[in-house]
Amino acid sequence: EHRVKSALKVVVICIVSVALFVLLAQYVPFMGELLERFSTSGEDDNTTVRFQYWKLALDNFREHPLLGIGWDGFQIEYHEHLYSRNYYGNDYPYMNAHNVYCQLLCECGLVGTLMYISSAVSWFVMTLRLLKKKLRRLTSEYGVVMFSIVMQTFFYMYCVTGNCLYDRMFLFYTIAVGMAIGISTQKDVLDTF
């Protein structure tokens, strides 16, 4: 019975998260762009170009698997191997990989990528655990935790097709994680008294 209730909670959380994401996608332009990227994946020139970026990033990772080529090194590799003045003119002489995971592997290697992923996973798990602490009694905290879960989920999805670790989206992600950490710390302090 307890497992059924837990599974039902997870399903409800997923449905609410997807519904919030779709609602936000209608009113927040960059979320709508992400949704469009996933729905048209493989059908346009932008996707083909992104595959070239990813291949370049992964090729560099294979050559430097442990520590990578250094932060922002992908942009230099892009400029040397993929940038074409004939095609782009003077636009886009330096680009990111449009996939945070590939770019992290390329620039930071396994060491840096695993550090980032382990931190991200621990923050996400911490946020999910806040739901188990019966925060539903505290409406404002529950809303903040749900917002944090939705923003973190969106961020991790956006990392597949965008540069959100390198653009303004990172600010929203850090705010969402910070809010969850704040509530978690507050709960831990209150639990000790």
MIDOSE-1310 file (N, C-alpha, C; in nm, 2 decimals, decimal comma, always signed):
residues 193
ehrv	+0,08/-0,12/+0,00/+0,00/+0,00/+0,00/+0,09/+0,13/+0,00; +0,20/+0,12/+0,08/+0,29/+0,24/+0,09/+0,35/+0,26/-0,05; +0,39/+0,15/-0,12/+0,46/+0,16/-0,25/+0,36/+0,22/-0,35; +0,24/+0,18/-0,35/+0,14/+0,23/-0,44/+0,12/+0,38/-0,42
ksal	+0,11/+0,42/-0,29/+0,10/+0,57/-0,26/+0,23/+0,64/-0,31; +0,34/+0,59/-0,29/+0,47/+0,65/-0,34/+0,47/+0,66/-0,49; +0,43/+0,55/-0,56/+0,43/+0,56/-0,70/+0,33/+0,66/-0,75; +0,22/+0,66/-0,69/+0,11/+0,76/-0,73/+0,16/+0,90/-0,71
kvvv	+0,24/+0,93/-0,60/+0,29/+1,06/-0,58/+0,39/+1,10/-0,69; +0,48/+1,00/-0,73/+0,57/+1,03/-0,83/+0,50/+1,06/-0,97; +0,40/+0,99/-1,00/+0,32/+1,01/-1,12/+0,26/+1,15/-1,12; +0,20/+1,18/-1,00/+0,14/+1,32/-0,99/+0,24/+1,43/-1,00
iciv	+0,36/+1,41/-0,94/+0,46/+1,51/-0,95/+0,51/+1,52/-1,10; +0,52/+1,41/-1,17/+0,56/+1,42/-1,31/+0,46/+1,49/-1,39; +0,33/+1,46/-1,37/+0,22/+1,52/-1,45/+0,22/+1,67/-1,42; +0,23/+1,71/-1,30/+0,23/+1,85/-1,26/+0,35/+1,92/-1,32
sval	+0,47/+1,86/-1,31/+0,59/+1,91/-1,37/+0,58/+1,94/-1,52; +0,53/+1,84/-1,59/+0,51/+1,85/-1,74/+0,41/+1,96/-1,77; +0,30/+1,96/-1,69/+0,20/+2,06/-1,71/+0,25/+2,20/-1,69; +0,33/+2,22/-1,58/+0,39/+2,35/-1,56/+0,49/+2,39/-1,66
fvll	+0,57/+2,29/-1,71/+0,66/+2,32/-1,82/+0,59/+2,36/-1,95; +0,49/+2,29/-1,98/+0,41/+2,33/-2,11/+0,35/+2,46/-2,09; +0,30/+2,49/-1,97/+0,24/+2,62/-1,95/+0,34/+2,73/-1,95; +0,46/+2,71/-1,89/+0,57/+2,81/-1,90/+0,62/+2,82/-2,04
aqyv	+0,62/+2,72/-2,12/+0,67/+2,72/-2,25/+0,59/+2,82/-2,34; +0,46/+2,84/-2,30/+0,37/+2,93/-2,38/+0,40/+3,07/-2,35; +0,46/+3,10/-2,23/+0,48/+3,24/-2,18/+0,62/+3,28/-2,17; +0,71/+3,18/-2,16/+0,86/+3,21/-2,15/+0,92/+3,17/-2,28
pfmg	+0,97/+3,26/-2,36/+1,02/+3,23/-2,49/+1,13/+3,12/-2,50; +1,23/+3,12/-2,41/+1,34/+3,02/-2,43/+1,29/+2,88/-2,39; +1,19/+2,87/-2,30/+1,13/+2,74/-2,27/+1,05/+2,69/-2,39; +0,98/+2,78/-2,46/+0,91/+2,74/-2,58/+1,01/+2,69/-2,69
elle	+1,13/+2,76/-2,70/+1,23/+2,72/-2,80/+1,28/+2,58/-2,77; +1,30/+2,55/-2,64/+1,35/+2,42/-2,60/+1,25/+2,31/-2,64; +1,12/+2,33/-2,61/+1,01/+2,24/-2,65/+1,01/+2,22/-2,80; +1,03/+2,32/-2,88/+1,03/+2,31/-3,02/+1,16/+2,23/-3,07
rfst	+1,27/+2,25/-3,00/+1,39/+2,18/-3,04/+1,37/+2,03/-3,03; +1,31/+1,99/-2,92/+1,28/+1,84/-2,90/+1,18/+1,79/-2,99; +1,08/+1,87/-3,03/+0,98/+1,82/-3,12/+1,02/+1,81/-3,26; +1,12/+1,89/-3,30/+1,17/+1,89/-3,44/+1,31/+1,83/-3,45
sged	+1,35/+1,76/-3,35/+1,49/+1,71/-3,35/+1,51/+1,62/-3,48; +1,62/+1,65/-3,55/+1,66/+1,57/-3,67/+1,59/+1,61/-3,80; +1,51/+1,71/-3,79/+1,43/+1,75/-3,91/+1,48/+1,88/-3,98; +1,58/+1,95/-3,91/+1,62/+2,08/-3,97/+1,77/+2,09/-3,98
dntt	+1,82/+2,19/-4,05/+1,96/+2,21/-4,06/+2,03/+2,24/-3,93; +1,96/+2,31/-3,84/+2,02/+2,34/-3,71/+2,06/+2,21/-3,63; +1,97/+2,11/-3,64/+2,00/+1,98/-3,57/+2,12/+1,92/-3,64; +2,13/+1,92/-3,77/+2,25/+1,86/-3,84/+2,38/+1,93/-3,80
vrfq	+2,37/+2,06/-3,79/+2,49/+2,14/-3,74/+2,52/+2,11/-3,60; +2,42/+2,09/-3,51/+2,45/+2,05/-3,37/+2,52/+1,92/-3,37; +2,48/+1,83/-3,45/+2,55/+1,69/-3,45/+2,69/+1,71/-3,48; +2,73/+1,80/-3,57/+2,87/+1,83/-3,60/+2,94/+1,89/-3,48
ywkl	+2,87/+1,98/-3,41/+2,93/+2,03/-3,28/+2,96/+1,92/-3,18; +2,86/+1,84/-3,16/+2,87/+1,73/-3,07/+2,98/+1,63/-3,10; +2,99/+1,60/-3,23/+3,10/+1,51/-3,28/+3,24/+1,58/-3,25; +3,25/+1,71/-3,28/+3,38/+1,77/-3,25/+3,41/+1,77/-3,10
aldn	+3,31/+1,80/-3,02/+3,33/+1,79/-2,87/+3,37/+1,65/-2,83; +3,30/+1,55/-2,87/+3,33/+1,42/-2,83/+3,47/+1,37/-2,89; +3,51/+1,41/-3,01/+3,64/+1,38/-3,06/+3,75/+1,44/-2,97; +3,73/+1,56/-2,92/+3,82/+1,63/-2,83/+3,83/+1,56/-2,70
freh	+3,71/+1,51/-2,65/+3,71/+1,43/-2,53/+3,79/+1,31/-2,54; +3,78/+1,24/-2,65/+3,85/+1,11/-2,67/+4,00/+1,14/-2,67; +4,04/+1,25/-2,72/+4,19/+1,29/-2,72/+4,24/+1,33/-2,58; +4,15/+1,39/-2,50/+4,18/+1,44/-2,36/+4,08/+1,39/-2,26
pllg	+4,07/+1,26/-2,24/+3,95/+1,21/-2,16/+3,95/+1,24/-2,01; +4,07/+1,26/-1,95/+4,07/+1,28/-1,80/+4,04/+1,42/-1,76; +4,11/+1,52/-1,82/+4,09/+1,66/-1,78/+4,03/+1,75/-1,89; +4,02/+1,70/-2,01/+3,96/+1,78/-2,11/+4,06/+1,88/-2,17
igwd	+4,01/+1,97/-2,25/+4,10/+2,07/-2,32/+4,10/+2,21/-2,25; +4,02/+2,22/-2,15/+4,02/+2,35/-2,07/+3,89/+2,43/-2,10; +3,85/+2,51/-2,00/+3,72/+2,58/-2,01/+3,72/+2,67/-2,13; +3,61/+2,68/-2,20/+3,60/+2,76/-2,32/+3,68/+2,71/-2,44
gfqi	+3,75/+2,59/-2,42/+3,83/+2,54/-2,53/+3,75/+2,50/-2,65; +3,63/+2,46/-2,63/+3,55/+2,42/-2,75/+3,53/+2,53/-2,85; +3,51/+2,65/-2,80/+3,49/+2,76/-2,89/+3,61/+2,78/-2,99; +3,73/+2,76/-2,93/+3,85/+2,76/-3,02/+3,85/+2,65/-3,12
eyhe	+3,82/+2,53/-3,07/+3,81/+2,41/-3,16/+3,71/+2,43/-3,27; +3,60/+2,49/-3,23/+3,49/+2,52/-3,33/+3,55/+2,62/-3,44; +3,61/+2,72/-3,39/+3,66/+2,82/-3,48/+3,76/+2,77/-3,58; +3,85/+2,68/-3,53/+3,95/+2,62/-3,61/+3,90/+2,51/-3,71
hlys	+3,79/+2,44/-3,67/+3,75/+2,32/-3,75/+3,62/+2,33/-3,82; +3,53/+2,41/-3,76/+3,39/+2,41/-3,82/+3,35/+2,55/-3,87; +3,41/+2,66/-3,83/+3,37/+2,79/-3,87/+3,40/+2,81/-4,01; +3,31/+2,87/-4,09/+3,34/+2,90/-4,23/+3,29/+3,04/-4,25
rnyy	+3,38/+3,13/-4,28/+3,34/+3,27/-4,31/+3,25/+3,28/-4,44; +3,27/+3,19/-4,53/+3,19/+3,19/-4,65/+3,04/+3,16/-4,62; +3,02/+3,07/-4,52/+2,89/+3,03/-4,48/+2,82/+3,12/-4,38; +2,90/+3,16/-4,28/+2,85/+3,25/-4,17/+2,87/+3,40/-4,19
gndy	+2,96/+3,43/-4,28/+3,00/+3,57/-4,29/+3,09/+3,60/-4,16; +3,06/+3,72/-4,10/+3,13/+3,75/-3,98/+3,05/+3,71/-3,85; +2,94/+3,64/-3,87/+2,86/+3,59/-3,76/+2,91/+3,46/-3,71; +2,90/+3,44/-3,58/+2,92/+3,32/-3,51/+3,07/+3,26/-3,53
pymn	+3,17/+3,35/-3,51/+3,30/+3,30/-3,52/+3,34/+3,20/-3,41; +3,27/+3,21/-3,29/+3,30/+3,12/-3,18/+3,16/+3,07/-3,13; +3,15/+2,94/-3,12/+3,02/+2,88/-3,07/+3,04/+2,78/-2,96; +2,94/+2,76/-2,88/+2,94/+2,65/-2,79/+2,89/+2,53/-2,85
ahnv	+2,89/+2,41/-2,79/+2,86/+2,28/-2,85/+2,71/+2,26/-2,86; +2,63/+2,35/-2,79/+2,48/+2,33/-2,79/+2,44/+2,19/-2,73; +2,53/+2,15/-2,64/+2,50/+2,03/-2,55/+2,60/+2,04/-2,44; +2,54/+2,08/-2,32/+2,63/+2,10/-2,21/+2,71/+1,98/-2,17
ycql	+2,65/+1,86/-2,18/+2,72/+1,74/-2,14/+2,84/+1,71/-2,23; +2,82/+1,72/-2,36/+2,93/+1,70/-2,46/+3,04/+1,81/-2,43; +2,99/+1,93/-2,41/+3,09/+2,04/-2,39/+3,17/+2,02/-2,26; +3,10/+1,98/-2,16/+3,17/+1,95/-2,03/+3,28/+1,84/-2,05
lcec	+3,24/+1,73/-2,12/+3,33/+1,62/-2,14/+3,45/+1,68/-2,22; +3,43/+1,76/-2,32/+3,53/+1,81/-2,41/+3,62/+1,90/-2,32; +3,57/+1,99/-2,25/+3,65/+2,10/-2,18/+3,70/+2,05/-2,04; +3,62/+1,97/-1,97/+3,66/+1,94/-1,83/+3,69/+1,79/-1,81
glvg	+3,68/+1,71/-1,92/+3,71/+1,57/-1,91/+3,61/+1,50/-1,81; +3,65/+1,37/-1,78/+3,57/+1,29/-1,69/+3,57/+1,35/-1,55; +3,68/+1,41/-1,51/+3,69/+1,46/-1,37/+3,59/+1,57/-1,35; +3,60/+1,68/-1,43/+3,51/+1,79/-1,42/+3,36/+1,76/-1,44
tlmy	+3,34/+1,67/-1,54/+3,20/+1,63/-1,57/+3,14/+1,55/-1,46; +3,21/+1,46/-1,40/+3,16/+1,38/-1,29/+3,13/+1,47/-1,17; +3,22/+1,57/-1,15/+3,20/+1,66/-1,03/+3,07/+1,74/-1,06; +3,05/+1,79/-1,18/+2,93/+1,87/-1,21/+2,80/+1,78/-1,19
issa	+2,81/+1,66/-1,25/+2,69/+1,57/-1,25/+2,66/+1,52/-1,11; +2,76/+1,49/-1,03/+2,73/+1,45/-0,90/+2,67/+1,56/-0,81; +2,72/+1,68/-0,83/+2,66/+1,79/-0,76/+2,51/+1,81/-0,80; +2,49/+1,81/-0,93/+2,35/+1,83/-0,99/+2,26/+1,72/-0,94
vswf	+2,30/+1,60/-0,94/+2,22/+1,49/-0,89/+2,19/+1,50/-0,74; +2,29/+1,54/-0,67/+2,27/+1,55/-0,52/+2,17/+1,66/-0,49; +2,18/+1,78/-0,56/+2,08/+1,89/-0,54/+1,94/+1,84/-0,58; +1,93/+1,77/-0,69/+1,80/+1,73/-0,74/+1,74/+1,63/-0,64
vmtl	+1,82/+1,53/-0,59/+1,77/+1,44/-0,50/+1,73/+1,51/-0,37; +1,81/+1,60/-0,32/+1,77/+1,68/-0,20/+1,64/+1,75/-0,22; +1,61/+1,81/-0,34/+1,49/+1,87/-0,36/+1,37/+1,78/-0,36; +1,39/+1,66/-0,42/+1,29/+1,56/-0,42/+1,26/+1,51/-0,28
rllk	+1,36/+1,50/-0,20/+1,34/+1,45/-0,06/+1,26/+1,55/+0,02; +1,27/+1,68/-0,02/+1,19/+1,78/+0,05/+1,04/+1,75/+0,04; +1,00/+1,69/-0,07/+0,86/+1,65/-0,09/+0,82/+1,54/+0,01; +0,91/+1,46/+0,04/+0,88/+1,35/+0,13/+0,86/+1,40/+0,28
kklr	+0,91/+1,52/+0,31/+0,91/+1,57/+0,44/+0,77/+1,63/+0,47; +0,67/+1,60/+0,39/+0,54/+1,64/+0,41/+0,53/+1,80/+0,41; +0,59/+1,86/+0,31/+0,58/+2,00/+0,30/+0,45/+2,05/+0,25; +0,36/+1,96/+0,21/+0,23/+2,00/+0,16/+0,15/+2,08/+0,27
rlts	+0,19/+2,07/+0,39/+0,12/+2,14/+0,50/+0,16/+2,29/+0,49; +0,27/+2,32/+0,44/+0,32/+2,46/+0,43/+0,31/+2,50/+0,28; +0,21/+2,56/+0,24/+0,18/+2,59/+0,10/+0,29/+2,66/+0,03; +0,34/+2,77/+0,09/+0,44/+2,85/+0,02/+0,57/+2,76/-0,01
eygv	+0,61/+2,69/+0,09/+0,73/+2,61/+0,07/+0,71/+2,50/-0,03; +0,59/+2,44/-0,03/+0,56/+2,33/-0,13/+0,57/+2,39/-0,27; +0,51/+2,51/-0,29/+0,52/+2,58/-0,42/+0,66/+2,61/-0,46; +0,74/+2,65/-0,37/+0,89/+2,68/-0,40/+0,96/+2,55/-0,44
vmfs	+0,93/+2,44/-0,36/+1,00/+2,31/-0,39/+0,95/+2,26/-0,53; +0,82/+2,27/-0,56/+0,78/+2,23/-0,70/+0,84/+2,32/-0,81; +0,85/+2,45/-0,78/+0,91/+2,54/-0,88/+1,06/+2,49/-0,90; +1,13/+2,46/-0,79/+1,27/+2,42/-0,80/+1,28/+2,29/-0,88
ivmq	+1,19/+2,19/-0,85/+1,19/+2,07/-0,93/+1,17/+2,09/-1,08; +1,07/+2,17/-1,11/+1,04/+2,20/-1,25/+1,16/+2,27/-1,32; +1,22/+2,37/-1,25/+1,33/+2,45/-1,31/+1,45/+2,36/-1,33; +1,48/+2,27/-1,23/+1,60/+2,18/-1,24/+1,57/+2,08/-1,35
tffy	+1,45/+2,03/-1,36/+1,42/+1,93/-1,47/+1,44/+2,00/-1,61; +1,38/+2,12/-1,62/+1,39/+2,20/-1,74/+1,54/+2,22/-1,78; +1,62/+2,26/-1,68/+1,76/+2,29/-1,70/+1,83/+2,17/-1,75; +1,81/+2,05/-1,69/+1,88/+1,93/-1,73/+1,84/+1,89/-1,87
mycv	+1,71/+1,91/-1,91/+1,66/+1,88/-2,05/+1,73/+1,98/-2,14; +1,73/+2,11/-2,11/+1,78/+2,21/-2,19/+1,93/+2,19/-2,22; +2,00/+2,13/-2,12/+2,14/+2,10/-2,14/+2,17/+2,01/-2,26; +2,07/+1,93/-2,30/+2,09/+1,84/-2,42/+2,09/+1,92/-2,55
tgnc	+2,03/+2,03/-2,56/+2,02/+2,10/-2,69/+2,07/+2,24/-2,68; +2,11/+2,29/-2,57/+2,14/+2,43/-2,55/+2,27/+2,46/-2,47; +2,29/+2,58/-2,45/+2,41/+2,63/-2,37/+2,38/+2,68/-2,24; +2,28/+2,62/-2,17/+2,23/+2,69/-2,05/+2,33/+2,69/-1,93
lydr	+2,43/+2,62/-1,93/+2,54/+2,64/-1,83/+2,62/+2,76/-1,86; +2,61/+2,81/-1,98/+2,69/+2,92/-2,03/+2,61/+3,05/-2,06; +2,48/+3,05/-2,03/+2,39/+3,16/-2,07/+2,31/+3,20/-1,95; +2,21/+3,29/-1,97/+2,13/+3,35/-1,86/+2,04/+3,24/-1,79
mflf	+2,02/+3,13/-1,85/+1,94/+3,02/-1,79/+2,00/+2,97/-1,67; +2,14/+2,98/-1,66/+2,21/+2,93/-1,54/+2,17/+3,01/-1,42; +2,14/+3,13/-1,43/+2,09/+3,22/-1,32/+1,97/+3,16/-1,26; +1,87/+3,13/-1,34/+1,74/+3,07/-1,30/+1,76/+2,94/-1,23
ytia	+1,85/+2,86/-1,28/+1,88/+2,73/-1,23/+1,94/+2,75/-1,09; +2,04/+2,84/-1,07/+2,10/+2,85/-0,94/+2,01/+2,91/-0,84; +1,91/+2,99/-0,88/+1,81/+3,05/-0,79/+1,72/+2,93/-0,75; +1,68/+2,84/-0,84/+1,59/+2,73/-0,80/+1,67/+2,63/-0,71
vgma	+1,79/+2,61/-0,73/+1,87/+2,52/-0,64/+1,89/+2,59/-0,51; +1,92/+2,71/-0,51/+1,94/+2,79/-0,39/+1,82/+2,79/-0,30; +1,70/+2,81/-0,36/+1,57/+2,81/-0,29/+1,55/+2,67/-0,22; +1,58/+2,56/-0,29/+1,57/+2,43/-0,23/+1,67/+2,41/-0,12
igis	+1,79/+2,45/-0,14/+1,89/+2,44/-0,03/+1,85/+2,52/+0,09; +1,79/+2,64/+0,07/+1,75/+2,72/+0,18/+1,64/+2,66/+0,26; +1,54/+2,60/+0,19/+1,43/+2,53/+0,26/+1,49/+2,41/+0,33; +1,58/+2,33/+0,27/+1,63/+2,22/+0,33/+1,71/+2,25/+0,45
tqkd	+1,79/+2,36/+0,45/+1,87/+2,41/+0,56/+1,77/+2,45/+0,67; +1,67/+2,52/+0,64/+1,57/+2,57/+0,73/+1,50/+2,45/+0,80; +1,47/+2,35/+0,73/+1,40/+2,23/+0,78/+1,50/+2,16/+0,88; +1,63/+2,15/+0,83/+1,73/+2,08/+0,92/+1,75/+2,15/+1,05
vldt	+1,75/+2,29/+1,04/+1,77/+2,37/+1,17/+1,65/+2,35/+1,26; +1,53/+2,36/+1,20/+1,40/+2,34/+1,28/+1,39/+2,20/+1,34; +1,44/+2,10/+1,26/+1,43/+1,96/+1,31/+1,53/+1,94/+1,43; +1,63/+2,02/+1,44/+1,73/+2,00/+1,55/+1,68/+2,05/+1,69
f	+1,58/+2,14/+1,68/+1,53/+2,20/+1,81/+1,42/+2,11/+1,87
